[in-house]
């Protein structure tokens, strides 16, 4: 995350999380926990990664950031694929695609299509 160094990303992301929470900035918190989830995923801590990615999606739903929800669900699909749960990954890809289409999020639609081809 920070110059490609997931381990080094931890402290700045934790600080960003604290500051965003203090400010009540749910959008920024959603981004920070998403990236912490990616850090956990890279370290092979898939349960922790899933919890963080789910929290990001929850926050994005709460504030009505639909394109962000689609991106978050796509990240959960990638996590499911990494965990070897192809059926769950496909179901999440379907959900991400539907949300992205509704939001007009063309980039996320392309990412979802690419992820589906890689499954």
N, C-alpha and C positions, 0 to 999 in steps of 0.2 A: 504494500500500500504506500509506504513511504520509500520512494526510490527502489521499489521492488523488494523491500526488506520487511516482511511481515512481522518479524520480531521487534524491529525498531518502531513499527507503526503503533504498537500497543500503548505506550505511554502518551503520545500525542492524541490518540483516539480516546483514551480514557479521560484525558483533560478536556477534550472537546465535548465529550458526553456530559461531564460534570457541569461545564459552563452552559451548554445548551439546556440542560435540565433546570439549572438555576434561573435561566432567562425565560423558561416556559416555552421554548422554541421546539415544538414537536416535530416540525419538518427536519430541522437539523439533527435532532435526536434520532429520527428515523434513518437518516443517512449514516450517522455515526454507528448505530447498532448494526446496520447493514454491513458496513465495512469491518466492524469487529467480527461479525459472522463469517465474512470471507477469510479473515485471519484465522479464526477457529477451524474453518474448513481446510485451509492450507496446512494446518497443524494436525489434521486428522481427527479433531475433536468434533465429530459430526453431530452428536446430541446437543452440545453447547451451540454449535453453529446454527442448528435448526431453531433452537429457542430464540436466538438473537434475530435471525431472519424473520421468524414469525412475529416477533415484537415490532420489527420495522414495518411489516405489512399491516399489523394492527394499528399502529400510529398513523400510517398513511390512509387507511380506511377512515379512521376517526376524523381526519382533517379534510377528507374528500379529495385526496391527491390520487386520482384514478390511474393515471399513467404510471405513477410510482408504485401503486398496488400491483399493476401488471408486471413491472420490473421485479418487484419483490417475489411474486408468485413464480416468475421465471427462475429466479435464484433458488427458490425452494425445489423447483423441478430439477435443476442442475445438481443440487445436493442429493435428492432422491436417486438420481442416476448414478452419482458417485458412490452412494451406499448400496447400489446394486438392485434397487427397487424400480425396475423398468415400468411396471404398471402404474405405480404412484407417480413416477416422472411424467408419463404420458398424460395422466389425468390432470396434473398440475400444468402441463404445457397447454392442454385444452382450455383450462381456466384462464391462464395468462393470455392466450390468444383471444379469447372472447372479451376479456377486460380491455386489452389493448385495442381491439377493433372498435369497441364502444367509445374509447377515449381518443381514437384517431392517432394512436401512438405507432406510427409506421416503423420506426427504428426497432421498437420492441417486437413488433410483428416479424420483422426480418430475423431478429435474434432467436425468437421462438421457432421459426421455420428452420433455421440453421441447427438449433439444438435438437429438433425432432429428427432431422436427417442424420445427426451424429448418434442417435440412439439406435 
